[in-house]
Amino acid sequence: MVIACADSRVCPSSVLGFQPGEAFVVRNVANMVPPYENGPTETNAALEFAVENILVIGHSRCGGIRALMSMHDDVEPSGLIGSWVSVGMNARVKTKAATHLLNFDQQCKHCEKESVNCSLVNLLSYPWVEEKVRNGELNIHGGYYDFVDCSFEKWTLYKENNLMDESGKVAVKDRAFWF
């Protein structure tokens, strides 16, 4: 299963070279995976089809992430896009803390990757996903496609030590880059 952004510039089948029928693909604004407790959406309903691997792919110049990073701290999100991308608020908070000295575009690039990590953590809030990961029946991967420099980065959620390191960040292994 691939969870990717609805942006037309980043078709997951083209980026990853899939043929029809090789991957179950879910696309939404900013490739967000909401936590289980948020209730039903088409994204989390599709997770019941995940068999062996889930890959969440973020990408460069994501409009959904720009909307998330443009939100004001003290204002409730408005509109459908604002309500949806607020799922990534943890990524925004982490990004603002880590990149406050960088310009807006650099902060957005950081958040594009951080939001993937937040979606990976959110995947673990689904009881059947967490159980399959714990039992070694399902692998969870993050990916980032930079269509400006034509690179792809992939990492795998580390499945030991309760799936996260001591600081609560996603622990990853098998990080790889392709150009």
Backbone as ProteinMPNN parsed JSONL, in Angstrom:
{"seq_chain_A": "MVIACADSRVCPSSVLGFQPGEAFVVRNVANMVPPYENGPTETNAALEFAVENILVIGHSRCGGIRALMSMHDDVEPSGLIGSWVSVGMNARVKTKAATHLLNFDQQCKHCEKESVNCSLVNLLSYPWVEEKVRNGELNIHGGYYDFVDCSFEKWTLYKENNLMDESGKVAVKDRAFWF", "coords_chain_A": {"N_chain_A": [[0.846, -1.172, 0.0], [0.521, 2.195, -0.823], [0.621, 5.418, 0.423], [0.054, 8.518, -0.653], [0.487, 11.93, -1.786], [-2.138, 13.922, -3.202], [-1.283, 15.593, -5.169], [-0.73, 16.346, -8.534], [1.8, 16.325, -9.623], [3.265, 14.3, -8.561], [2.811, 11.423, -9.091], [2.454, 8.346, -7.669], [2.731, 5.827, -8.946], [4.218, 6.427, -11.235], [6.55, 7.572, -10.089], [7.55, 5.44, -8.555], [7.546, 3.362, -10.338], [5.48, 1.482, -10.596], [3.254, -0.93, -11.995], [-0.151, -1.23, -13.163], [-2.155, -2.691, -10.661], [-0.094, -3.542, -9.006], [0.223, -2.181, -6.622], [-1.715, -0.991, -3.916], [-3.091, 2.097, -3.852], [-3.461, 5.065, -2.042], [-4.49, 8.334, -2.117], [-4.243, 11.608, -0.893], [-4.608, 15.026, 0.26], [-1.498, 16.26, 1.075], [-0.546, 13.77, 1.864], [-1.437, 12.654, 4.36], [-1.886, 10.671, 7.311], [-4.386, 10.19, 9.441], [-4.716, 9.967, 13.056], [-5.976, 6.969, 14.632], [-8.045, 7.458, 16.484], [-9.344, 9.665, 15.445], [-11.508, 8.989, 13.958], [-13.53, 7.674, 11.184], [-12.138, 7.851, 7.906], [-11.498, 8.006, 4.363], [-8.851, 7.318, 4.06], [-8.017, 5.945, 6.439], [-9.833, 3.834, 6.343], [-8.977, 2.437, 4.119], [-6.644, 1.337, 5.097], [-7.195, -1.139, 6.116], [-6.771, -2.842, 4.054], [-4.063, -3.16, 3.829], [-1.301, -5.269, 3.432], [1.493, -6.367, 3.449], [3.373, -4.289, 3.34], [3.5, -0.816, 4.03], [3.865, 2.27, 2.576], [4.472, 5.574, 3.098], [4.543, 8.478, 1.32], [6.051, 11.577, 1.093], [6.576, 14.811, -0.488], [8.499, 17.251, -2.379], [7.862, 20.79, -2.312], [5.157, 20.812, -1.428], [1.838, 21.728, -1.444], [-0.103, 21.312, 0.526], [1.433, 21.026, 2.85], [2.604, 23.537, 2.908], [0.301, 25.022, 3.445], [-0.248, 24.042, 6.006], [2.072, 24.92, 7.391], [1.66, 27.636, 7.204], [-0.359, 28.221, 8.922], [-1.766, 29.93, 11.741], [-0.693, 29.983, 15.108], [-2.531, 30.492, 17.171], [-5.079, 30.305, 16.138], [-7.973, 28.588, 15.229], [-8.113, 26.018, 12.757], [-9.502, 26.778, 9.578], [-11.906, 26.054, 7.041], [-11.944, 23.292, 4.687], [-9.415, 22.298, 3.82], [-7.662, 23.392, 5.753], [-8.689, 22.164, 8.077], [-8.153, 19.482, 7.45], [-5.283, 19.366, 7.031], [-4.461, 20.002, 9.545], [-4.133, 17.667, 10.872], [-1.475, 17.136, 10.706], [-0.301, 18.704, 12.682], [1.519, 18.11, 14.786], [3.861, 17.634, 13.349], [4.307, 20.176, 12.325], [4.76, 21.655, 14.698], [7.109, 20.394, 15.666], [8.797, 20.975, 13.534], [8.856, 23.814, 13.52], [10.161, 24.229, 15.968], [12.667, 23.059, 15.489], [13.656, 24.396, 13.261], [13.572, 27.165, 13.402], [15.318, 29.23, 12.702], [15.584, 29.103, 10.002], [14.534, 29.961, 6.612], [11.158, 30.326, 5.291], [10.637, 28.545, 3.102], [12.628, 26.584, 3.49], [11.838, 25.644, 5.992], [9.389, 24.516, 5.289], [10.265, 22.408, 3.622], [11.569, 20.802, 5.506], [9.366, 20.158, 7.109], [7.844, 18.696, 5.31], [9.098, 16.219, 5.307], [9.027, 15.61, 8.039], [6.292, 15.416, 8.469], [5.712, 13.028, 7.229], [6.947, 11.263, 9.002], [5.325, 11.707, 11.245], [2.922, 10.688, 10.246], [3.689, 8.016, 10.064], [3.927, 7.359, 12.772], [1.249, 7.801, 13.477], [0.07, 5.703, 12.054], [0.648, 3.571, 13.701], [-1.236, 3.838, 15.66], [-3.452, 2.508, 14.913], [-5.061, -0.364, 15.814], [-4.92, -2.921, 14.433], [-2.842, -2.474, 12.638], [-0.658, -1.882, 14.316], [-0.484, -4.339, 15.673], [0.159, -6.129, 13.571], [2.626, -5.058, 12.789], [4.117, -5.398, 15.133], [4.135, -8.194, 15.221], [5.711, -8.767, 13.081], [4.526, -8.988, 10.59], [3.936, -6.894, 8.966], [5.459, -4.162, 7.405], [6.468, -0.802, 7.845], [7.092, 2.049, 6.004], [8.744, 5.138, 5.23], [8.877, 7.741, 2.815], [10.382, 10.145, 0.596], [10.001, 12.251, -2.051], [11.805, 14.297, -4.07], [11.072, 16.314, -6.496], [12.402, 18.363, -7.685], [15.213, 18.009, -7.653], [15.178, 15.449, -8.562], [15.344, 13.203, -6.774], [14.957, 10.424, -4.528], [14.161, 9.44, -1.313], [14.168, 6.905, 1.113], [13.01, 5.281, 4.06], [12.762, 2.961, 6.817], [10.515, 2.166, 9.388], [11.719, 1.466, 12.541], [11.446, -1.6, 14.142], [11.852, -2.473, 16.732], [12.308, -2.048, 20.314], [9.855, -0.962, 21.264], [9.044, 0.321, 18.963], [9.8, 2.978, 18.857], [12.314, 5.426, 19.711], [13.841, 6.527, 22.848], [13.207, 9.252, 23.092], [10.776, 9.594, 21.928], [10.705, 10.004, 19.236], [10.401, 8.805, 15.881], [12.125, 5.884, 15.293], [14.38, 4.88, 12.861], [15.527, 2.704, 10.205], [17.609, 1.386, 7.591], [17.884, 3.565, 5.768], [17.858, 5.05, 2.617], [19.006, 6.583, -0.438], [18.113, 7.634, -3.696], [19.108, 8.757, -6.867]], "CA_chain_A": [[0.0, 0.0, 0.0], [1.224, 3.468, -0.882], [-0.171, 6.594, 0.78], [0.774, 9.608, -1.301], [-0.226, 13.189, -1.945], [-3.004, 14.045, -4.371], [-0.627, 16.499, -6.115], [-0.565, 15.697, -9.837], [3.211, 16.265, -9.996], [3.934, 13.182, -7.892], [2.056, 10.187, -9.25], [3.288, 7.292, -7.075], [3.029, 4.764, -9.91], [5.32, 6.905, -12.074], [7.746, 7.763, -9.264], [8.057, 4.149, -8.083], [7.578, 2.403, -11.431], [4.473, 0.435, -10.445], [2.298, -1.224, -13.05], [-1.486, -1.408, -12.59], [-2.35, -3.898, -9.866], [1.057, -3.878, -8.156], [0.151, -1.502, -5.323], [-2.951, -0.321, -3.524], [-2.654, 3.482, -3.682], [-4.373, 6.021, -1.423], [-3.952, 9.686, -2.308], [-4.978, 12.687, -0.237], [-3.827, 16.249, 0.401], [-0.325, 16.201, 1.952], [-0.274, 12.379, 2.254], [-1.637, 12.538, 5.809], [-2.579, 9.547, 7.938], [-4.904, 10.669, 10.722], [-4.709, 8.949, 14.113], [-7.134, 6.086, 14.692], [-9.121, 8.036, 17.29], [-10.023, 10.745, 14.725], [-12.71, 8.49, 13.31], [-13.376, 7.144, 9.83], [-11.853, 8.604, 6.682], [-11.157, 7.054, 3.304], [-7.477, 6.883, 4.262], [-7.893, 4.878, 7.433], [-10.607, 2.674, 5.892], [-8.129, 1.695, 3.183], [-5.578, 0.638, 5.825], [-7.573, -2.531, 6.341], [-6.294, -3.623, 2.913], [-2.605, -3.267, 3.871], [-0.927, -6.66, 3.616], [2.871, -6.593, 3.88], [4.145, -3.052, 3.413], [2.851, 0.478, 3.843], [4.828, 3.314, 2.266], [3.921, 6.927, 3.084], [5.477, 9.294, 0.533], [5.944, 13.031, 1.033], [7.263, 15.327, -1.673], [8.931, 18.645, -2.377], [6.931, 21.856, -2.69], [3.799, 20.332, -1.159], [0.907, 22.801, -1.107], [-0.744, 20.994, 1.801], [2.382, 21.342, 3.922], [2.696, 25.009, 2.948], [-0.898, 25.478, 4.162], [-0.028, 23.698, 7.413], [3.108, 25.805, 7.949], [1.151, 29.006, 7.184], [-1.4, 28.385, 9.945], [-1.407, 30.712, 12.916], [-0.727, 29.148, 16.302], [-3.652, 30.768, 18.072], [-6.324, 30.347, 15.384], [-8.484, 27.276, 14.818], [-8.095, 25.884, 11.302], [-10.777, 27.013, 8.917], [-12.018, 25.433, 5.731], [-11.682, 21.859, 4.607], [-7.977, 22.031, 3.757], [-7.105, 23.683, 7.073], [-9.095, 21.105, 9.011], [-7.463, 18.237, 7.104], [-3.833, 19.4, 7.263], [-4.178, 20.12, 10.98], [-3.702, 16.33, 11.29], [-0.021, 17.212, 10.774], [0.129, 19.761, 13.605], [2.734, 17.693, 15.502], [4.987, 17.859, 12.435], [4.51, 21.622, 12.282], [5.358, 22.07, 15.972], [8.499, 19.902, 15.674], [9.544, 21.713, 12.521], [9.076, 25.186, 14.001], [11.167, 24.184, 17.039], [13.973, 22.665, 14.961], [14.105, 25.186, 12.102], [13.11, 28.553, 13.549], [16.272, 30.162, 12.092], [15.567, 28.931, 8.555], [13.466, 30.676, 5.923], [9.898, 29.593, 5.191], [10.765, 27.42, 2.163], [13.426, 25.543, 4.145], [10.986, 25.066, 7.031], [8.41, 23.651, 4.613], [10.948, 21.176, 3.194], [11.753, 19.995, 6.714], [8.046, 19.673, 7.533], [7.404, 17.68, 4.354], [9.628, 14.937, 5.793], [8.539, 15.384, 9.408], [4.893, 14.986, 8.421], [5.74, 11.595, 6.92], [7.223, 10.573, 10.265], [4.115, 11.776, 12.08], [1.976, 9.719, 9.689], [4.145, 6.678, 10.452], [3.514, 7.179, 14.168], [-0.214, 7.668, 13.47], [-0.26, 4.355, 11.6], [0.749, 2.656, 14.845], [-2.394, 3.994, 16.537], [-4.47, 1.571, 14.443], [-4.754, -1.622, 16.514], [-4.519, -4.007, 13.541], [-1.534, -2.133, 12.068], [0.338, -2.062, 15.382], [-0.342, -5.777, 15.933], [0.883, -6.733, 12.453], [4.013, -4.594, 12.852], [4.725, -6.077, 16.282], [4.305, -9.608, 14.889], [6.572, -8.896, 11.914], [3.707, -9.278, 9.412], [3.741, -5.66, 8.216], [6.537, -3.184, 7.505], [6.038, 0.572, 7.6], [8.189, 2.805, 5.402], [8.55, 6.526, 4.849], [9.591, 8.112, 1.604], [10.325, 11.563, 0.239], [10.364, 12.468, -3.441], [12.135, 15.681, -4.405], [10.997, 16.373, -7.952], [13.28, 19.423, -8.169], [16.506, 17.399, -7.965], [14.905, 14.074, -8.996], [15.869, 12.224, -5.827], [13.978, 9.73, -3.7], [14.724, 8.965, -0.045], [13.276, 5.934, 1.741], [13.451, 4.762, 5.355], [11.856, 1.977, 7.396], [10.285, 2.31, 10.816], [12.43, 0.461, 13.31], [10.407, -2.406, 14.773], [12.213, -2.927, 18.071], [12.256, -1.015, 21.356], [8.516, -0.364, 21.223], [8.886, 1.026, 17.694], [10.304, 4.342, 18.917], [13.421, 5.591, 20.638], [13.465, 7.086, 24.146], [12.725, 10.622, 22.996], [9.464, 9.614, 21.298], [10.83, 10.173, 17.796], [10.406, 7.558, 15.13], [13.441, 5.311, 15.047], [14.37, 4.341, 11.51], [16.683, 1.948, 9.715], [17.612, 1.17, 6.139], [17.691, 4.805, 5.021], [18.513, 4.967, 1.311], [18.762, 7.678, -1.368], [18.284, 7.33, -5.107], [19.124, 9.938, -7.745]], "C_chain_A": [[0.891, 1.234, 0.0], [0.232, 4.563, -0.513], [0.626, 7.794, 0.29], [-0.119, 10.829, -1.416], [-1.066, 13.171, -3.222], [-2.402, 14.947, -5.451], [-0.329, 15.766, -7.427], [0.9, 15.582, -10.264], [3.917, 15.031, -9.447], [3.084, 11.907, -7.924], [2.905, 9.021, -8.725], [3.617, 6.158, -8.039], [4.189, 5.163, -10.818], [6.619, 7.011, -11.29], [8.382, 6.423, -8.907], [8.081, 3.07, -9.166], [6.6, 1.251, -11.279], [3.637, 0.293, -11.712], [0.922, -1.361, -12.399], [-1.594, -2.749, -11.852], [-1.203, -4.259, -8.945], [1.01, -3.227, -6.784], [-1.237, -0.913, -5.13], [-2.545, 1.104, -3.172], [-3.79, 4.319, -3.098], [-3.734, 7.387, -1.588], [-4.86, 10.679, -1.615], [-4.074, 13.907, -0.147], [-2.754, 16.042, 1.462], [-0.041, 14.811, 2.51], [-0.403, 12.118, 3.749], [-2.32, 11.222, 6.182], [-3.076, 10.056, 9.283], [-4.794, 9.579, 11.785], [-6.028, 8.181, 14.126], [-8.315, 6.74, 15.398], [-9.848, 9.186, 16.6], [-11.29, 10.283, 14.011], [-12.476, 8.126, 11.864], [-13.07, 8.207, 8.777], [-11.56, 7.568, 5.608], [-9.75, 6.52, 3.487], [-7.405, 5.748, 5.269], [-8.761, 3.67, 7.097], [-9.765, 1.807, 4.962], [-7.03, 0.914, 3.895], [-5.924, -0.814, 6.111], [-7.135, -3.43, 5.187], [-4.78, -3.847, 2.95], [-2.197, -4.69, 4.228], [0.478, -6.817, 4.174], [3.673, -5.317, 4.107], [3.223, -1.852, 3.245], [3.966, 1.492, 3.628], [4.094, 4.639, 2.215], [4.95, 7.812, 2.399], [5.11, 10.768, 0.623], [6.691, 13.521, -0.202], [7.594, 16.806, -1.521], [7.802, 19.56, -2.824], [5.463, 21.463, -2.53], [2.907, 21.495, -0.71], [0.196, 22.565, 0.218], [0.152, 21.321, 2.98], [2.578, 22.849, 4.023], [1.493, 25.587, 3.684], [-0.755, 25.208, 5.658], [0.961, 24.66, 8.053], [2.655, 27.263, 7.995], [0.093, 29.267, 8.252], [-0.866, 29.219, 11.107], [-1.612, 29.851, 14.156], [-2.007, 29.304, 17.113], [-5.015, 30.801, 17.378], [-6.717, 28.92, 14.994], [-8.45, 27.186, 13.295], [-9.48, 26.111, 10.712], [-10.752, 26.347, 7.551], [-11.643, 23.964, 5.766], [-10.192, 21.542, 4.58], [-7.33, 22.277, 5.114], [-7.446, 22.619, 8.092], [-8.344, 19.813, 8.733], [-5.985, 18.311, 7.458], [-3.49, 19.591, 8.731], [-3.853, 18.758, 11.592], [-2.178, 16.321, 11.476], [0.513, 18.244, 11.752], [1.378, 19.374, 14.398], [3.974, 17.901, 14.643], [5.316, 19.34, 12.359], [5.219, 22.108, 13.538], [6.823, 21.644, 16.032], [9.358, 20.68, 14.694], [9.853, 23.129, 12.993], [10.164, 25.221, 15.073], [12.566, 23.929, 16.487], [14.522, 23.617, 13.91], [13.777, 26.664, 12.207], [14.061, 29.581, 12.922], [16.297, 30.075, 10.56], [14.437, 29.734, 7.92], [12.255, 29.755, 5.731], [10.0, 28.379, 4.262], [11.559, 26.272, 2.773], [12.629, 24.862, 5.265], [9.963, 24.113, 6.412], [9.057, 22.346, 4.171], [11.168, 20.245, 4.384], [10.426, 19.372, 7.138], [7.499, 18.61, 6.575], [7.881, 16.293, 4.784], [9.102, 14.612, 7.185], [7.089, 14.921, 9.405], [4.789, 13.511, 8.034], [5.982, 10.815, 8.207], [6.02, 10.598, 11.204], [3.046, 10.815, 11.563], [2.381, 8.293, 10.038], [3.749, 6.38, 11.891], [2.0, 7.0, 14.244], [-0.657, 6.288, 12.992], [-0.273, 3.372, 12.768], [-0.398, 2.814, 15.828], [-3.56, 3.103, 16.096], [-4.159, 0.2, 15.023], [-4.274, -2.741, 15.588], [-3.174, -3.74, 12.879], [-0.447, -2.386, 13.107], [0.577, -3.542, 15.649], [0.466, -6.46, 14.831], [2.354, -6.308, 12.444], [4.742, -5.326, 13.968], [5.016, -7.545, 15.976], [5.184, -9.845, 13.661], [5.832, -9.216, 10.625], [3.547, -8.068, 8.498], [4.931, -4.742, 8.471], [5.996, -1.817, 7.138], [7.253, 1.382, 7.143], [7.771, 4.248, 5.17], [9.349, 6.8, 3.594], [9.432, 9.599, 1.333], [10.845, 11.715, -1.185], [10.593, 13.954, -3.669], [12.155, 15.774, -5.924], [11.837, 17.5, -8.531], [14.636, 18.839, -8.544], [16.392, 15.916, -8.34], [15.547, 13.033, -8.079], [14.718, 11.616, -5.035], [14.711, 9.18, -2.479], [13.696, 8.024, 0.579], [13.868, 5.487, 3.071], [12.384, 3.81, 5.881], [11.73, 2.222, 8.881], [10.967, 1.156, 11.535], [11.441, -0.283, 14.187], [10.764, -2.922, 16.162], [12.136, -1.759, 19.051], [10.946, -0.241, 21.317], [8.314, 0.571, 20.04], [9.383, 2.466, 17.705], [11.498, 4.397, 19.853], [12.934, 6.306, 21.9], [12.85, 8.475, 24.076], [11.338, 10.715, 22.354], [9.51, 9.845, 19.797], [10.79, 8.807, 17.13], [11.843, 7.113, 14.944], [13.39, 4.629, 13.684], [15.625, 3.543, 11.228], [16.59, 1.897, 8.205], [17.301, 2.434, 5.352], [18.492, 4.712, 3.723], [18.108, 6.161, 0.456], [18.969, 7.192, -2.775], [18.245, 8.644, -5.883], [18.899, 9.516, -9.168]], "O_chain_A": [[1.882, 1.306, 0.727], [-0.865, 4.628, -1.067], [1.735, 8.051, 0.76], [-1.324, 10.765, -1.173], [-0.735, 12.489, -4.192], [-2.962, 15.051, -6.543], [0.26, 14.685, -7.417], [1.212, 14.816, -11.176], [5.052, 14.747, -9.83], [2.693, 11.39, -6.878], [3.966, 8.739, -9.281], [4.701, 5.581, -7.947], [5.045, 4.337, -11.135], [7.671, 6.588, -11.768], [9.604, 6.28, -8.948], [8.588, 1.974, -8.929], [6.856, 0.155, -11.778], [3.353, 1.271, -12.403], [0.84, -1.587, -11.192], [-1.178, -3.791, -12.357], [-1.325, -5.203, -8.165], [1.697, -3.68, -5.868], [-1.849, -0.402, -6.068], [-1.727, 1.299, -2.272], [-4.92, 4.291, -3.585], [-2.569, 7.579, -1.24], [-6.083, 10.609, -1.728], [-2.885, 13.816, -0.453], [-3.055, 15.693, 2.603], [0.637, 14.686, 3.53], [0.436, 11.434, 4.335], [-3.201, 10.731, 5.475], [-2.272, 10.326, 10.175], [-4.78, 8.394, 11.453], [-7.06, 8.687, 13.686], [-9.457, 6.596, 14.963], [-10.869, 9.65, 17.107], [-12.058, 11.107, 13.514], [-11.359, 8.249, 11.36], [-13.652, 9.292, 8.762], [-11.394, 6.386, 5.91], [-9.473, 5.381, 3.111], [-6.806, 4.708, 4.997], [-8.444, 2.564, 7.537], [-9.838, 0.58, 5.017], [-6.532, -0.074, 3.355], [-5.03, -1.633, 6.326], [-7.129, -4.653, 5.327], [-4.265, -4.651, 2.174], [-2.686, -5.254, 5.207], [0.643, -7.351, 5.271], [4.55, -5.274, 4.97], [2.297, -1.864, 2.434], [4.907, 1.56, 4.418], [3.197, 4.823, 1.393], [6.097, 7.892, 2.84], [3.998, 11.163, 0.273], [7.359, 12.742, -0.881], [7.052, 17.507, -0.666], [6.921, 19.176, -3.593], [4.635, 21.75, -3.395], [3.196, 22.16, 0.285], [-0.078, 23.514, 0.954], [-0.314, 21.836, 3.996], [2.707, 23.378, 5.126], [1.636, 26.533, 4.459], [-1.103, 26.056, 6.48], [0.711, 25.164, 9.148], [3.216, 28.052, 8.755], [-0.306, 30.412, 8.461], [0.327, 29.208, 11.408], [-2.574, 29.088, 14.246], [-2.504, 28.331, 17.68], [-5.994, 31.27, 17.957], [-5.896, 28.15, 14.495], [-8.729, 28.171, 12.613], [-10.491, 25.692, 11.274], [-9.685, 26.111, 6.984], [-11.096, 23.465, 6.75], [-9.75, 20.608, 5.25], [-6.535, 21.459, 5.578], [-6.594, 22.214, 8.883], [-7.94, 19.118, 9.665], [-5.472, 17.411, 8.122], [-2.347, 19.366, 9.13], [-3.35, 18.694, 12.713], [-1.657, 15.58, 12.31], [1.68, 18.625, 11.658], [2.219, 20.233, 14.66], [5.022, 18.301, 15.151], [6.488, 19.714, 12.331], [6.17, 22.884, 13.455], [7.685, 22.44, 16.406], [10.509, 21.004, 14.985], [10.988, 23.59, 12.877], [10.993, 26.131, 15.09], [13.539, 24.514, 16.962], [15.732, 23.648, 13.683], [13.711, 27.35, 11.187], [13.639, 30.702, 12.639], [16.956, 30.88, 9.902], [13.497, 30.141, 8.603], [12.332, 28.552, 5.982], [9.505, 27.302, 4.597], [11.201, 25.108, 2.591], [12.735, 23.651, 5.46], [9.705, 23.035, 6.947], [8.46, 21.281, 4.329], [10.973, 19.034, 4.273], [10.373, 18.193, 7.485], [6.765, 17.718, 7.0], [7.154, 15.31, 4.642], [8.769, 13.462, 7.473], [6.696, 14.116, 10.25], [3.867, 12.823, 8.471], [5.304, 9.823, 8.473], [5.737, 9.609, 11.881], [2.339, 10.193, 12.357], [1.52, 7.448, 10.282], [3.289, 5.28, 12.199], [1.514, 6.148, 14.988], [-1.656, 5.76, 13.478], [-1.097, 2.459, 12.818], [-0.529, 2.006, 16.746], [-4.543, 2.962, 16.823], [-3.092, -0.35, 14.751], [-3.318, -3.441, 15.921], [-2.437, -4.681, 12.585], [0.563, -3.026, 12.816], [1.72, -3.959, 15.833], [1.35, -7.27, 15.113], [3.229, -7.113, 12.125], [5.854, -5.817, 13.773], [6.03, -8.081, 16.42], [5.381, -10.987, 13.247], [6.447, -9.669, 9.661], [3.071, -8.204, 7.371], [5.357, -4.566, 9.612], [5.171, -1.684, 6.234], [8.294, 1.399, 7.801], [6.598, 4.542, 4.942], [10.373, 6.164, 3.342], [8.474, 10.23, 1.781], [11.982, 11.354, -1.486], [9.689, 14.769, -3.484], [13.123, 15.368, -6.567], [11.976, 17.592, -9.75], [15.161, 19.128, -9.62], [17.401, 15.216, -8.423], [16.206, 12.102, -8.543], [13.653, 12.215, -4.893], [15.751, 8.535, -2.605], [12.499, 8.31, 0.574], [15.082, 5.333, 3.195], [11.236, 3.849, 5.438], [12.728, 2.461, 9.562], [10.796, -0.004, 11.16], [10.669, 0.346, 14.91], [10.03, -3.742, 16.713], [11.923, -0.616, 18.648], [10.94, 0.989, 21.334], [7.511, 1.501, 20.105], [9.388, 3.117, 16.66], [11.676, 3.516, 20.694], [11.757, 6.649, 22.008], [12.042, 8.831, 24.934], [10.784, 11.809, 22.248], [8.465, 9.88, 19.146], [11.107, 7.788, 17.745], [12.684, 7.888, 14.487], [12.455, 3.883, 13.394], [16.643, 3.679, 11.907], [15.594, 2.323, 7.619], [16.545, 2.393, 4.381], [19.665, 4.339, 3.736], [17.006, 6.691, 0.601], [19.892, 6.422, -3.038], [17.443, 9.529, -5.586], [18.876, 10.359, -10.066]]}, "name": "protein", "num_of_chains": 1, "seq": "MVIACADSRVCPSSVLGFQPGEAFVVRNVANMVPPYENGPTETNAALEFAVENILVIGHSRCGGIRALMSMHDDVEPSGLIGSWVSVGMNARVKTKAATHLLNFDQQCKHCEKESVNCSLVNLLSYPWVEEKVRNGELNIHGGYYDFVDCSFEKWTLYKENNLMDESGKVAVKDRAFWF"}
